[in-house]
């Protein structure tokens, strides 16, 4: 997509994960920093971690629109599984008018459901909505957490420095 910069934003307090135990914001931030540090076009932002209250995509997009020049085109990159749920997000119609979307395919995600959702989204959007085909690697954070909890290996499923961090910090283990 010839993007000048990709900013990763670990969620602060994700409203769709209420009641679900998630790792601390500091741990999630550190893992993203370690996973992206070798790419000069990647940055990591603490904007959602440092903002109080629930983390809503619309607030984050508005924040970044204020940070960049008026003519800067902003895209929100998300997985197909999340994109299918976009109309359940806070101010979804407004969000579709604020930025473009790049939707990454995910194994096990219904192509028909995604196409139906994106067709509906395009009727509300004034920006580009694109699909990014991703090789079918069935790697998910849920599976990685499950593997760690059950003592299974996670080598080669994520950068080795992130694997080391998970083990040293004792993340995802049942106590």
C-alpha positions as CSV (number, residue, x, y, z in Angstrom):
1,X,0.0,0.0,0.0
2,X,3.1,2.3,-0.1
3,X,2.5,3.7,3.4
4,X,5.1,6.1,4.7
5,X,4.6,4.9,8.3
6,X,2.7,2.3,10.2
7,X,1.8,3.1,13.8
8,X,0.9,0.2,16.1
9,X,-1.5,1.1,18.9
10,X,-1.9,-1.4,21.7
11,X,-5.4,-1.1,23.1
12,X,-5.7,0.5,26.4
13,X,-9.0,-0.7,27.8
14,X,-10.7,-2.6,25.0
15,X,-14.5,-2.4,25.6
16,X,-15.1,-5.7,23.7
17,X,-12.9,-7.6,26.2
18,X,-14.7,-6.6,29.4
19,X,-14.5,-9.4,32.0
20,X,-11.7,-11.1,30.0
21,X,-8.3,-11.2,31.7
22,X,-5.7,-9.5,29.4
23,X,-2.0,-8.8,29.9
24,X,-1.0,-5.4,31.3
25,X,-0.7,-2.4,28.9
26,X,3.0,-2.2,29.7
27,X,3.5,-5.8,28.7
28,X,1.5,-5.5,25.5
29,X,3.4,-2.2,24.7
30,X,6.8,-3.8,25.2
31,X,5.9,-6.9,23.1
32,X,4.8,-4.7,20.2
33,X,7.9,-2.5,20.5
34,X,10.1,-5.6,20.4
35,X,8.2,-7.2,17.5
36,X,8.5,-4.0,15.4
37,X,11.9,-2.5,16.4
38,X,13.8,-3.7,13.4
39,X,11.5,-2.0,10.8
40,X,12.3,1.7,10.3
41,X,8.7,2.3,9.0
42,X,7.1,1.0,12.2
43,X,6.3,3.0,15.3
44,X,4.4,2.2,18.5
45,X,2.1,4.6,20.2
46,X,1.0,4.6,23.8
47,X,-2.0,6.9,23.0
48,X,-4.7,4.4,24.0
49,X,-2.7,3.1,27.0
50,X,-2.2,6.6,28.4
51,X,-5.8,7.8,27.7
52,X,-8.2,7.0,30.6
53,X,-11.4,5.0,30.0
54,X,-12.4,2.6,27.3
55,X,-10.3,2.6,24.1
56,X,-12.4,3.4,21.0
57,X,-11.0,3.4,17.5
58,X,-12.9,6.6,16.6
59,X,-11.0,8.5,19.4
60,X,-7.7,7.2,18.3
61,X,-8.2,8.1,14.6
62,X,-9.3,11.6,15.6
63,X,-6.1,11.9,17.7
64,X,-3.9,10.9,14.8
65,X,-5.7,13.2,12.4
66,X,-4.8,16.1,14.7
67,X,-1.1,14.9,14.9
68,X,-0.5,15.0,11.1
69,X,-0.9,17.6,8.4
70,X,-4.4,18.2,7.0
71,X,-3.7,16.4,3.7
72,X,-2.3,13.2,5.3
73,X,-4.3,10.1,4.4
74,X,-4.9,7.9,7.4
75,X,-5.7,4.2,7.2
76,X,-6.8,1.9,10.0
77,X,-5.4,-1.6,9.5
78,X,-7.3,-4.4,11.0
79,X,-8.0,-8.1,10.7
80,X,-11.0,-9.4,8.7
81,X,-12.4,-10.9,11.9
82,X,-12.6,-7.5,13.5
83,X,-13.8,-5.7,10.4
84,X,-16.8,-8.0,10.2
85,X,-17.8,-6.5,13.6
86,X,-17.2,-2.9,12.6
87,X,-20.9,-1.9,12.8
88,X,-20.8,-2.8,16.5
89,X,-18.0,-0.3,17.1
90,X,-18.6,3.1,18.7
91,X,-19.6,5.7,16.0
92,X,-18.9,3.2,13.2
93,X,-20.5,5.4,10.5
94,X,-18.5,8.4,11.6
95,X,-15.3,6.3,11.7
96,X,-15.8,5.1,8.1
97,X,-15.9,8.8,7.1
98,X,-12.7,9.7,9.1
99,X,-10.2,7.3,7.5
100,X,-9.5,4.6,5.0
101,X,-9.4,0.9,6.0
102,X,-7.0,-1.9,5.1
103,X,-8.5,-5.2,6.1
104,X,-6.1,-8.2,6.4
105,X,-7.5,-11.6,5.6
106,X,-7.4,-14.2,8.4
107,X,-7.6,-18.0,8.2
108,X,-11.1,-19.2,9.2
109,X,-12.8,-15.9,8.5
110,X,-15.8,-16.1,6.2
111,X,-15.0,-14.4,2.9
112,X,-18.7,-14.0,2.1
113,X,-19.4,-12.4,5.4
114,X,-16.4,-10.0,5.0
115,X,-17.4,-9.0,1.5
116,X,-21.0,-8.3,2.6
117,X,-19.7,-6.2,5.5
118,X,-17.3,-4.3,3.4
119,X,-19.9,-3.6,0.7
120,X,-22.1,-2.1,3.4
121,X,-19.1,-0.1,4.8
122,X,-18.3,1.3,1.4
123,X,-21.8,2.9,1.2
124,X,-20.9,5.0,4.3
125,X,-17.2,5.7,3.6
126,X,-15.7,8.6,1.8
127,X,-12.3,6.8,1.8
128,X,-10.7,3.7,0.4
129,X,-11.5,0.3,1.9
130,X,-9.0,-2.3,0.7
131,X,-8.4,-6.0,1.3
132,X,-4.9,-7.1,2.0
133,X,-4.3,-10.7,1.2
134,X,-2.2,-12.3,4.0
135,X,-0.6,-15.8,3.6
136,X,-2.7,-18.3,5.5
137,X,-0.7,-18.6,8.7
138,X,-3.1,-19.6,11.4
139,X,-1.3,-17.7,14.2
140,X,-3.4,-15.9,16.7
141,X,-2.7,-14.3,20.0
142,X,-5.3,-16.6,21.5
143,X,-3.5,-19.6,20.3
144,X,-0.1,-18.3,21.6
145,X,-1.6,-17.6,25.0
146,X,-3.1,-21.1,25.1
147,X,0.2,-22.7,24.1
148,X,2.1,-20.9,26.8
149,X,-0.6,-21.8,29.4
150,X,-0.4,-25.5,28.4
151,X,3.5,-25.5,28.3
152,X,3.5,-26.0,24.5
153,X,6.3,-24.3,22.3
154,X,5.7,-20.9,20.7
155,X,9.0,-20.7,18.9
156,X,8.7,-19.4,15.3
157,X,5.2,-18.1,15.9
158,X,6.4,-14.7,16.9
159,X,9.8,-12.9,17.1
160,X,12.2,-14.6,19.4
161,X,12.7,-11.5,21.6
162,X,8.9,-11.4,22.2
163,X,9.0,-15.1,23.1
164,X,11.7,-14.4,25.6
165,X,9.8,-11.5,27.1
166,X,6.6,-13.7,27.5
167,X,8.6,-16.4,29.3
168,X,10.7,-14.0,31.5
169,X,7.6,-11.9,32.5
170,X,5.6,-15.1,33.2
171,X,2.8,-14.1,31.0
172,X,-0.2,-16.3,30.2
173,X,0.8,-19.0,32.7
174,X,-1.8,-20.3,35.1
175,X,-0.5,-19.9,38.7
